[in-house]
């Protein structure tokens, strides 16, 4: 505050008469939107307004600007110091702080801020709290099918829906992509905690309306508690993440609390990962071959190449045990190259067992199919074989129905080398019959789930007939997979015009070592003369 008693005047004798004016001046200076301080030539403070003292304390801040002016009165030298905030700089600082601690899309706290908050709770040794890791189910499909604008809208609405019902002491943060973290503090009431997390899961199951689209989603949630499940942020987050994946494996939209069995499973998964990496390094990968059969003539017209992993003990591991892990770890490209290489090197034995005209079906994951770099490299290798026209790339429907680069950029490359394309596992993903109209493929493989006990399931029969009719009208061949019984085969023969199938009824996948030697002359006249030994009984069984 400016002190009128310390004010100066050129006419010292007039000070008393001017006191009211000086006080008015003091009030005016104190109300200024900038800090004003007056100092003697020796640096001694003479007077200052209130804002000057406040800003002087923050002078180290980059947002405070200082300006000095020298002047003299009655032969005495003084310095006036002006302090004020640089609004533009302050705005930039606020923006930097916001980018550092808040998510730009949703406005929620980000990974850094919730981590700091959790660590502060741990250091303060407060009451027990919980971390709920939320992973949005099917978010990739929303992005691929509807576009990133709808995907972003979904994330914003999720943030609003979950954030609207949390307590002031709780915190919802967006970690990255489709991952959120909910800090529930305190969490000393287990019943309340269970209700709170179940409530979040239920709200995420309700439909979202975004730009005229009704979007159905859900959130898989894993929960860890402090201090029971960890004494650090890193441990609590990792355990909540593990619990979430355990729940997702059981069913999307589930809530799973961390326990010791999950920790054991995580350790086993880590060991499996290490073993798989070593198997790829040591090329301990094998191929099995399953025939595709013309069900009317019994002739083998093609073969599907199936990946097998031989572990360090020599035991063959089926793909269900490691394919998902390989995709998660980004190892599928190398595995696919190995499968192709082994198939090319074994082509003489394949020809001997199945025939030189038999097509060769190779599985490609949907994620790989949309990767132009990978697909170009794979197709170059296939083209270099000299028999690219025998190859059929089996790709799940997800690659076709998503807004990826597959149909526009990758499919023409496949056509250029003369290879063909099959829609694998049709009917188990997100597509519908109408989606077939937008798909360009040579073959549709009907999933086993539609074939099991087909002769006893009228609804499956109707679906199969609809897929068959639409596929044929679009110029795509239909093949059923997973055929296991004579009754299923008999229905296909009698009630459909489907010609091709594969499954255990004809032959299990056969390793190269099991492939039969060249058949004798008498067997060459039979429809299945080029089948492996395990398949030679087909003519009698299918009779």
QUIHUQUI-V378392 format. One record per backbone hydrogen bond with DSSP energy under -0.5 kcal/mol. NH is the residue of the N-H (numbers start at 1). CO is the residue of the C=O. If there is no record, write none. Layout:
BEGIN
nh=NH co=CO
nh=NH co=CO
END
This chain:
BEGIN
nh=4 co=2
nh=6 co=3
nh=7 co=4
nh=12 co=10
nh=14 co=11
nh=15 co=12
nh=18 co=14
nh=19 co=15
nh=19 co=16
nh=22 co=18
nh=23 co=19
nh=24 co=20
nh=25 co=21
nh=26 co=22
nh=27 co=23
nh=28 co=24
nh=29 co=25
nh=30 co=26
nh=31 co=27
nh=32 co=29
nh=35 co=83
nh=37 co=81
nh=38 co=47
nh=39 co=79
nh=40 co=44
nh=41 co=77
nh=43 co=40
nh=46 co=38
nh=47 co=38
nh=48 co=1
nh=49 co=36
nh=53 co=49
nh=54 co=50
nh=55 co=51
nh=56 co=52
nh=57 co=53
nh=58 co=54
nh=58 co=55
nh=59 co=56
nh=61 co=58
nh=64 co=61
nh=65 co=84
nh=67 co=82
nh=69 co=80
nh=71 co=78
nh=73 co=76
nh=76 co=73
nh=78 co=71
nh=79 co=39
nh=80 co=69
nh=81 co=37
nh=81 co=79
nh=82 co=67
nh=82 co=80
nh=83 co=35
nh=84 co=65
nh=86 co=63
nh=87 co=85
nh=90 co=86
nh=91 co=87
nh=92 co=88
nh=93 co=89
nh=94 co=90
nh=95 co=91
nh=96 co=92
nh=97 co=93
nh=98 co=94
nh=99 co=95
nh=100 co=96
nh=101 co=97
nh=102 co=98
nh=103 co=108
nh=107 co=103
nh=109 co=172
nh=110 co=101
nh=114 co=110
nh=115 co=111
nh=116 co=112
nh=117 co=113
nh=118 co=114
nh=119 co=115
nh=120 co=116
nh=121 co=117
nh=122 co=118
nh=123 co=119
nh=124 co=120
nh=125 co=121
nh=125 co=122
nh=126 co=121
nh=129 co=226
nh=130 co=184
nh=131 co=224
nh=132 co=182
nh=133 co=131
nh=133 co=222
nh=134 co=132
nh=134 co=180
nh=135 co=133
nh=135 co=220
nh=136 co=178
nh=137 co=218
nh=139 co=136
nh=142 co=138
nh=143 co=139
nh=144 co=140
nh=145 co=141
nh=146 co=142
nh=147 co=142
nh=147 co=143
nh=151 co=147
nh=152 co=148
nh=153 co=149
nh=154 co=150
nh=155 co=151
nh=156 co=152
nh=157 co=153
nh=158 co=154
nh=159 co=155
nh=160 co=156
nh=161 co=157
nh=162 co=158
nh=163 co=159
nh=164 co=160
nh=165 co=162
nh=166 co=163
nh=170 co=167
nh=171 co=183
nh=173 co=181
nh=174 co=109
nh=175 co=173
nh=175 co=179
nh=176 co=179
nh=179 co=176
nh=180 co=134
nh=181 co=173
nh=182 co=132
nh=183 co=171
nh=183 co=181
nh=184 co=130
nh=184 co=182
nh=185 co=183
nh=186 co=128
nh=187 co=128
nh=190 co=188
nh=193 co=189
nh=194 co=190
nh=195 co=191
nh=196 co=192
nh=197 co=193
nh=198 co=194
nh=199 co=195
nh=200 co=196
nh=201 co=197
nh=202 co=198
nh=203 co=199
nh=204 co=200
nh=205 co=201
nh=205 co=202
nh=206 co=202
nh=206 co=203
nh=208 co=215
nh=210 co=208
nh=210 co=213
nh=213 co=210
nh=215 co=208
nh=215 co=213
nh=216 co=214
nh=217 co=215
nh=218 co=137
nh=220 co=135
nh=221 co=254
nh=222 co=133
nh=223 co=256
nh=224 co=131
nh=226 co=129
nh=229 co=225
nh=230 co=227
nh=236 co=232
nh=237 co=233
nh=238 co=234
nh=239 co=235
nh=240 co=236
nh=241 co=237
nh=242 co=238
nh=243 co=239
nh=244 co=240
nh=245 co=241
nh=246 co=242
nh=247 co=243
nh=248 co=244
nh=249 co=245
nh=250 co=246
nh=251 co=247
nh=254 co=251
nh=256 co=221
nh=258 co=223
nh=262 co=259
nh=263 co=259
nh=264 co=260
nh=265 co=261
nh=266 co=262
nh=267 co=263
nh=268 co=264
nh=269 co=265
nh=270 co=266
nh=271 co=267
nh=272 co=268
nh=273 co=269
nh=274 co=270
nh=275 co=271
nh=276 co=272
nh=277 co=273
nh=278 co=274
nh=279 co=275
nh=280 co=276
nh=281 co=277
nh=282 co=278
nh=283 co=280
nh=284 co=279
nh=285 co=283
nh=286 co=308
nh=288 co=306
nh=289 co=510
nh=290 co=304
nh=292 co=302
nh=293 co=501
nh=294 co=299
nh=295 co=293
nh=295 co=499
nh=296 co=499
nh=298 co=294
nh=300 co=527
nh=301 co=292
nh=301 co=299
nh=302 co=292
nh=303 co=359
nh=304 co=290
nh=305 co=361
nh=306 co=288
nh=306 co=304
nh=308 co=286
nh=309 co=317
nh=310 co=284
nh=310 co=308
nh=311 co=309
nh=311 co=315
nh=314 co=311
nh=317 co=309
nh=318 co=316
nh=321 co=318
nh=322 co=319
nh=323 co=319
nh=326 co=322
nh=327 co=323
nh=328 co=324
nh=329 co=325
nh=330 co=326
nh=330 co=327
nh=331 co=326
nh=332 co=326
nh=335 co=331
nh=336 co=332
nh=337 co=333
nh=338 co=334
nh=339 co=335
nh=340 co=336
nh=341 co=337
nh=342 co=338
nh=343 co=339
nh=344 co=340
nh=345 co=341
nh=346 co=342
nh=347 co=344
nh=350 co=346
nh=351 co=347
nh=352 co=348
nh=353 co=349
nh=354 co=350
nh=355 co=350
nh=355 co=351
nh=358 co=355
nh=359 co=301
nh=360 co=390
nh=361 co=303
nh=361 co=359
nh=362 co=392
nh=363 co=305
nh=364 co=394
nh=369 co=365
nh=370 co=366
nh=371 co=368
nh=372 co=370
nh=375 co=371
nh=376 co=372
nh=377 co=373
nh=378 co=374
nh=379 co=375
nh=380 co=376
nh=381 co=377
nh=382 co=378
nh=383 co=379
nh=384 co=380
nh=385 co=382
nh=386 co=383
nh=390 co=387
nh=391 co=388
nh=392 co=360
nh=393 co=420
nh=394 co=362
nh=394 co=392
nh=395 co=393
nh=395 co=422
nh=396 co=364
nh=397 co=424
nh=399 co=396
nh=400 co=397
nh=401 co=397
nh=402 co=398
nh=403 co=144
nh=404 co=402
nh=409 co=405
nh=410 co=405
nh=410 co=406
nh=411 co=406
nh=413 co=410
nh=414 co=410
nh=415 co=411
nh=416 co=412
nh=417 co=413
nh=418 co=415
nh=419 co=414
nh=420 co=391
nh=422 co=393
nh=423 co=443
nh=424 co=395
nh=424 co=422
nh=426 co=423
nh=426 co=445
nh=428 co=425
nh=435 co=432
nh=436 co=432
nh=436 co=433
nh=437 co=434
nh=438 co=435
nh=439 co=436
nh=441 co=439
nh=442 co=421
nh=443 co=421
nh=444 co=477
nh=445 co=423
nh=446 co=444
nh=446 co=479
nh=447 co=426
nh=450 co=447
nh=451 co=448
nh=452 co=448
nh=454 co=451
nh=456 co=453
nh=457 co=454
nh=458 co=456
nh=461 co=457
nh=462 co=458
nh=463 co=459
nh=464 co=460
nh=465 co=461
nh=466 co=462
nh=467 co=463
nh=468 co=464
nh=469 co=465
nh=470 co=466
nh=471 co=467
nh=472 co=468
nh=473 co=469
nh=474 co=470
nh=475 co=472
nh=476 co=471
nh=477 co=442
nh=479 co=444
nh=480 co=500
nh=481 co=446
nh=482 co=502
nh=483 co=502
nh=489 co=485
nh=490 co=486
nh=491 co=487
nh=492 co=488
nh=493 co=489
nh=494 co=490
nh=495 co=491
nh=496 co=492
nh=500 co=478
nh=501 co=293
nh=502 co=480
nh=505 co=483
nh=506 co=503
nh=507 co=503
nh=510 co=289
nh=512 co=287
nh=514 co=511
nh=515 co=511
nh=515 co=512
nh=524 co=520
nh=525 co=522
nh=526 co=523
nh=529 co=526
nh=531 co=528
nh=535 co=532
nh=536 co=532
nh=536 co=533
nh=538 co=535
nh=540 co=537
nh=541 co=537
nh=542 co=538
nh=543 co=539
END
